Amino acid sequence: MPNRVDGSLAYDGRGWWQAPAAPVRVVDTTGAGDSYIAGFLRARLTGADVPQAMRAAAASAAHTCTHLGAWPQQPVPLRSAGL
């Protein structure tokens, strides 16, 4: 469970795990939780243990926070977008 700047907390049925948030200059937090979950699941599905998966998830969420919106955008002039 991501917990903003405090990092995250997980329970695997046997014990609790805690991991720090990855340091980053935050631009926007949109999509950070989704990125955390995706990073955690990908890591677990490729063989990572819970602490490793939490670190991978934190890195994924941190990257998402470095740009506006849930994914990087290519600037498009409004006129070329038909607006």
Phi and psi in degrees as GROMACS dihedral restraints (atoms count N, CA, C in turn):
[ dihedral_restraints ]
;  ai    aj    ak    al  type     phi  dphi    fc
    3     4     5     6     1   -65.2    20    10
    4     5     6     7     1   145.8    20    10
    6     7     8     9     1  -137.6    20    10
    7     8     9    10     1    52.0    20    10
    9    10    11    12     1    53.5    20    10
   10    11    12    13     1  -131.4    20    10
   12    13    14    15     1   -71.9    20    10
   13    14    15    16     1   -13.9    20    10
   15    16    17    18     1   -80.0    20    10
   16    17    18    19     1    -8.1    20    10
   18    19    20    21     1    99.0    20    10
   19    20    21    22     1  -147.2    20    10
   21    22    23    24     1  -140.4    20    10
   22    23    24    25     1   163.2    20    10
   24    25    26    27     1  -133.7    20    10
   25    26    27    28     1   136.1    20    10
   27    28    29    30     1  -138.0    20    10
   28    29    30    31     1   151.5    20    10
   30    31    32    33     1  -129.3    20    10
   31    32    33    34     1   126.4    20    10
   33    34    35    36     1  -105.8    20    10
   34    35    36    37     1    15.1    20    10
   36    37    38    39     1    93.3    20    10
   37    38    39    40     1   -14.8    20    10
   39    40    41    42     1  -122.5    20    10
   40    41    42    43     1   -29.1    20    10
   42    43    44    45     1  -163.5    20    10
   43    44    45    46     1   166.9    20    10
   45    46    47    48     1   -97.3    20    10
   46    47    48    49     1   146.0    20    10
   48    49    50    51     1  -128.6    20    10
   49    50    51    52     1   144.0    20    10
   51    52    53    54     1  -132.4    20    10
   52    53    54    55     1   139.9    20    10
   54    55    56    57     1  -138.1    20    10
   55    56    57    58     1   142.0    20    10
   57    58    59    60     1   -73.8    20    10
   58    59    60    61     1   158.0    20    10
   60    61    62    63     1   -72.0    20    10
   61    62    63    64     1   148.7    20    10
   63    64    65    66     1   -77.8    20    10
   64    65    66    67     1   132.9    20    10
   66    67    68    69     1   -69.2    20    10
   67    68    69    70     1   136.3    20    10
   69    70    71    72     1  -162.1    20    10
   70    71    72    73     1   152.4    20    10
   72    73    74    75     1   -83.8    20    10
   73    74    75    76     1   108.1    20    10
   75    76    77    78     1   -77.6    20    10
   76    77    78    79     1   128.7    20    10
   78    79    80    81     1  -103.1    20    10
   79    80    81    82     1   -44.2    20    10
   81    82    83    84     1  -159.6    20    10
   82    83    84    85     1   137.1    20    10
   84    85    86    87     1   -95.6    20    10
   85    86    87    88     1     3.2    20    10
   87    88    89    90     1   -57.0    20    10
   88    89    90    91     1   125.1    20    10
   90    91    92    93     1    86.4    20    10
   91    92    93    94     1    -3.4    20    10
   93    94    95    96     1   -63.4    20    10
   94    95    96    97     1   -41.2    20    10
   96    97    98    99     1   -64.3    20    10
   97    98    99   100     1   -42.5    20    10
   99   100   101   102     1   -63.4    20    10
  100   101   102   103     1   -40.8    20    10
  102   103   104   105     1   -65.1    20    10
  103   104   105   106     1   -37.2    20    10
  105   106   107   108     1   -61.2    20    10
  106   107   108   109     1   -50.3    20    10
  108   109   110   111     1   -61.0    20    10
  109   110   111   112     1   -45.2    20    10
  111   112   113   114     1   -61.8    20    10
  112   113   114   115     1   -44.1    20    10
  114   115   116   117     1   -63.7    20    10
  115   116   117   118     1   -40.6    20    10
  117   118   119   120     1   -64.1    20    10
  118   119   120   121     1   -48.9    20    10
  120   121   122   123     1   -63.5    20    10
  121   122   123   124     1   -43.0    20    10
  123   124   125   126     1   -60.0    20    10
  124   125   126   127     1   -44.8    20    10
  126   127   128   129     1   -63.2    20    10
  127   128   129   130     1   -44.7    20    10
  129   130   131   132     1   -64.5    20    10
  130   131   132   133     1   -40.8    20    10
  132   133   134   135     1   -69.8    20    10
  133   134   135   136     1   -17.1    20    10
  135   136   137   138     1  -104.9    20    10
  136   137   138   139     1    15.7    20    10
  138   139   140   141     1   103.1    20    10
  139   140   141   142     1     1.7    20    10
  141   142   143   144     1   -72.9    20    10
  142   143   144   145     1   146.6    20    10
  144   145   146   147     1   -79.1    20    10
  145   146   147   148     1   176.1    20    10
  147   148   149   150     1   -59.4    20    10
  148   149   150   151     1   -48.6    20    10
  150   151   152   153     1   -61.3    20    10
  151   152   153   154     1   -40.2    20    10
  153   154   155   156     1   -63.7    20    10
  154   155   156   157     1   -41.9    20    10
  156   157   158   159     1   -64.8    20    10
  157   158   159   160     1   -36.8    20    10
  159   160   161   162     1   -66.9    20    10
  160   161   162   163     1   -38.5    20    10
  162   163   164   165     1   -66.9    20    10
  163   164   165   166     1   -41.3    20    10
  165   166   167   168     1   -63.1    20    10
  166   167   168   169     1   -41.4    20    10
  168   169   170   171     1   -64.0    20    10
  169   170   171   172     1   -41.6    20    10
  171   172   173   174     1   -63.3    20    10
  172   173   174   175     1   -39.7    20    10
  174   175   176   177     1   -65.2    20    10
  175   176   177   178     1   -41.0    20    10
  177   178   179   180     1   -63.4    20    10
  178   179   180   181     1   -46.5    20    10
  180   181   182   183     1   -64.5    20    10
  181   182   183   184     1   -39.7    20    10
  183   184   185   186     1   -62.3    20    10
  184   185   186   187     1   -42.7    20    10
  186   187   188   189     1   -60.4    20    10
  187   188   189   190     1   -42.0    20    10
  189   190   191   192     1   -61.5    20    10
  190   191   192   193     1   -30.7    20    10
  192   193   194   195     1   -76.7    20    10
  193   194   195   196     1    -4.2    20    10
  195   196   197   198     1   -88.9    20    10
  196   197   198   199     1     0.6    20    10
  198   199   200   201     1  -144.9    20    10
  199   200   201   202     1   164.4    20    10
  201   202   203   204     1   -70.7    20    10
  202   203   204   205     1   138.5    20    10
  204   205   206   207     1    79.6    20    10
  205   206   207   208     1   179.7    20    10
  207   208   209   210     1   -76.5    20    10
  208   209   210   211     1   -17.9    20    10
  210   211   212   213     1  -147.3    20    10
  211   212   213   214     1   157.8    20    10
  213   214   215   216     1   -59.5    20    10
  214   215   216   217     1   140.6    20    10
  216   217   218   219     1  -112.2    20    10
  217   218   219   220     1   144.2    20    10
  219   220   221   222     1   -92.5    20    10
  220   221   222   223     1   128.0    20    10
  222   223   224   225     1   -62.8    20    10
  223   224   225   226     1   134.0    20    10
  225   226   227   228     1  -128.7    20    10
  226   227   228   229     1   120.0    20    10
  228   229   230   231     1   -57.8    20    10
  229   230   231   232     1   139.8    20    10
  231   232   233   234     1   -55.9    20    10
  232   233   234   235     1   -36.9    20    10
  234   235   236   237     1   -64.4    20    10
  235   236   237   238     1   -39.6    20    10
  237   238   239   240     1   -74.0    20    10
  238   239   240   241     1   -18.4    20    10
  240   241   242   243     1   -86.7    20    10
  241   242   243   244     1    -0.1    20    10
  243   244   245   246     1    82.3    20    10
  244   245   246   247     1    15.5    20    10
